[in-house]
């Protein structure tokens, strides 16, 4: 029997889920999981969160909120394998094995590490840089290779990490024999790169996000804070440079997007544009908010769902990690 194509997606549990996560990862992954020809692996990347976050309460609460978020947005856990990264110890074991074969030179070229070094300028180039940040691409490779994922949809900013995963898989297979599937890279256009309220990429690090499940008034207040230029009503406005427009089109139909683009040409007032964005987001998010409010109080139910998902994930990871151990020579003397 030919196995289904495996598609894997994770989201880091380092803060409250925001609309960038919704448009860039959550909704596309849920939609993709409905394809009967694929097997979807969706996970909470809680170990990844430790790279940037040392607050245990935030790590814990974020994991819970994001789990509830996936379910509120329509994830069918009967059709996908939905799990917490930390419930699969094989991932950390594989991270060590892969790290022992991965060259430091490859890690030196990682964009996140190079950016952190560049920020130190004339000081110690490694000031404030942890091994977690440096080894992040190896852990990401383990996430993917642990389940022999065929396809990993990512935004352009994660493309390099997928290329590194492919390099690591090829090197392991060359040295120890064919164990891992070399994953394909699927670049999601605009995935994960919505602008925040200050115009920069929407990111928890920048504290410029629009949380998904704000109440109606809170959502409106956030949208009204979106940074705009000084153009007056009646002056044509640039859609490409507008955070309002770029958020709007991530959730709107082609027809609505075209209508707003025409309004920009006609010189729509910024206040009116923000109001249109608010109305669209409230229409899309309102029903999800109701689902979330019901789920967020059922901690035991969420835990049962994740434990069931972990059992399914372990059924896949166990034979693969056994094959890895056999390949590298870590096995019983009777084998």
Order of alpha helices (4+ residues) and beta strands (2+ residues): beta-alpha-beta-alpha-alpha-beta-alpha-alpha-alpha-alpha-beta-alpha-beta-alpha-alpha-alpha-alpha-alpha
